[in-house]
Amino acid sequence: MSNQITTNILVSGIGGQGVMTAAEILSQAALFQGYDVKKTEVAGMAQRGGVVTSHVRFGEQVLSPAIPPGEADILVGFEPAEALRWCSHLKPGGVAMVNRLRQEPPVVTLGLYDYPDEPVEQIRQAGIDVHAFDAGAIARELGNAKLVNTVMLGAISKYLPFPGDALKDAILDRFRANKPKLVGINEKAFEAGRDAEANN
Amino acid sequence: MNAVTPLPAAGRRFMSGNEAVARGAWEAGCRVAAAYPGTPSTEILEYASQYPEMYSEWSVNEKVSLEVAIGSSLAGSRAFCAMKHVGLNVASDALMTQTVVGVGAGLVIAVADDVGLSSSQNEQDSRFWGRFAHVPVLEPSDAQEAYEYTKLAFGLSEQFGTPVILRLTTRICHVKGVVVGGERKEFCLEQGFQKDPAKYVMVPGNAKKRIPLMFEREERLLKLSESSELNSTLDGEDKRIGYVTSGPAFMHVREAFPDSPVLKLGLSHPAPIELIRHFASGVDQLVVVEEVDPLLETELKAAGIPVIGKEALPREGELAPHVLRPAIAGILGEEVVAEEAPGKKAALVPAVRIDANIGKNVFPRPPTMCVACPHLGIYYCLSKIRNTSISGDIGCYTLGAGHPWNALDTTICMGASMGVALGLDKGRVEADANKRVIAVLGDSTFMHMGMQGLLNITYNRGNVTILLLDNRTVGMTGGQDNPGSGRDIHGETSPQVDFRKLCEALGVKSERIHVVNPYELPTLFKALREEVKVPDTSVIITDQPCVLVDFYKVKPPYMVEDDKCTGCKNCLDIGCPAIYVTRRETVVKPNGKEKELAFVRIDSQACTGCDLCPKTCGPDAILPVEQFTRN
């Protein structure tokens, strides 16, 4: 089986941002579409504010679970510097969707390293189709910073090889099962992400 | 418990390798499961504990977990234990003799190698244990096989009377894939434990008689390996290279070279040498792709089979497709080619790629301690004490070696802080005559392997100050319970260790033991400064819980009053990630020296009100948010 029809989505961010949850929901949505799916992450110390990346691959048959460098179709960047760090994983023509909310690690706070200048611009200059917006602000406007996750998924929904509403359903199903009170607000967050992407 | 989804029913399910191992064991009728947490294997027992038909436990260390599994196997119940690679080092004492004994009901050891060191102190190849202990090694290549191989491992164990090693890696444990499962079938040896000293009492006379049986068993396993469907060939048109491989490397090989013949080893030890020789005869060159060490390669070379291995492939890290492609191109004398658009054959020239150097200069983002972590105050104090040698251990507090504290000098293995500290004391030379030797370890590490080390310190009258950081959980692996938390793997109440009494029992004088709240900086500082001066064994126990477990109580957050902040940077020495710098300024002091100021704020959404940083703030610029808004 060739890997050429596999869709590769790389989700990057830092521990605690919901990277793994976003990847899990993407995987579930792809599964419901009937694809073979593999998801992998390196997150041994993820809860400690370290880098977290999750690889989601789906297609007729997925072999190796990790996306090789230069083969990602979509990069979901939960933080601008992390998006910059991983953007070369995209294939030419790939799409980067970036949350503009900066999160500085202690090494930057302490003055040991500088935060990169205009990370989104740097990604654009590398010839990447990058879309950036402040998902954190949208989430806070909706009243819950944790909604960033759903906002970001809404934003990438039109770039998937299956209908965006299938992704929305996967998110809402998850909340219907565990936290039914949050279904409505997540639907709003998804749509807000979808609109934000369309408007930028 | 951390993120564990409800139990899956049979059918097509999306699960991690770890979950699949638990499922396979359960379906096999396994009745006892034991483990000490360790990345990447931790979740195996978390999932196992959700099956009510299986007794499951957090053991205090891996050796004990294997011993529990051994006892259960002899008692007639299928049993398994799970551990990370370094865990089997600890458990190996039991393994190396149990292989002589054999088993009762099926006995399976799941061991997870952290290939690429995402969360470990070293990289090891656990396949060695198969050779060393003369036991079979099964290597699944994805979650489905992790499930299948676990299930069949118990039968294999009983058929041959041997413990079976299930070798996993991070790319099995932490990869989710589609798993098609079945149902549980109950199993036990109904006669129960049968006394048989000649088999179970390993005195020299008995063991001597059993060792030939162990070798004879390995011969029979070799015959199985040569004919088993677990070791199978996938044909391919491109016969220039044939690959022999195992574990997740199989998936990488298939992805990178879909047209090449592959011999996949599911039962990788004993290695089916003749099967491989036959496979080699049908290809121009044989390449062995094995993560980490050249074990199979060495055996093939010894058998006179020409093979290319580690001279072309990396000896460390994952052998992912992007690692394999250039290495194999080098063997074939070809340029590396990238694949073009869907449906087309590989391009003759490399396709355009996004500059791989973009983003290479982004700052590192190493793991760090959490907001309000009870260890923050400890390392703040340790960083302020001069003339110290600090031996550390394995756990979140290992992060104290990083910025801004830089207050940890050694990390080796579980419990090593104790022995190393005594060695630093007893082995000191004149230059270190006045050095204060300090050891730092956590509650779980202490119970795992540190207690013996403390006993050794008191017995030998060591001059060591021990910081026993009791946060009531196994923190780094995600917050598992232990005898110090007073809860078992199911969260049920169990006897809780009293660390003060335990340290007294191990020989520390009562007056040399202090139980301190690590958020009370002056008290902590005082205890530490006094005890390092006393030429005796002292223990300072901190008693506040990990912020990630339910024992921790969140308090109202703090914020910085901008006008009052003088930019002194004292609070930054705490190392709390909720404190961030808003602007920097360089001023010239009256003595002409330059001083850098950094004005800060607190992320009040992240702050949990631990009250540590206000104690470092001279101008009292850090106030509770509620007080601030009232003003």
Interface residues (C-beta under 8 A of the other chain):
Chain A: M1 S2 N3 Q4 I5 I14 G15 E24 S27 Q28 L31 D36 V37 K38 K39 T40 E41 V42 A43 G44 M45 A46 Q47 R48 G49 G50 V51 V62 L63 S64 P65 A66 P68 P69 G70 A81 E82 L84 R85 W86 C87 S88 L90 K91 P92 G94 E104 P105 P106 V107 V108 T109 L110 G111 L112 Y113 D114 Y115 P116 P119 Q122 I123 A126 G127 I128 A145
Chain B: F14 T39 P40 D114 G116 S118 S119 S120 D142 T170 R171 H174 V175 K176 G177 V178 P248 M251 H252 R254 E255 A256 P258 E318 A320 P321 H322 A338 E339 A341 P342 G343 A351 V352 R353 I354 D355 A356 N357 I358 G359 N361 V362 F363 P364 R365 P366 P367 T368 M369 C370 C396 L399 H403 P404 M476 G478 L548 L572 G575 P577 I579 Y580 V581 R584 E596 A598 Q605
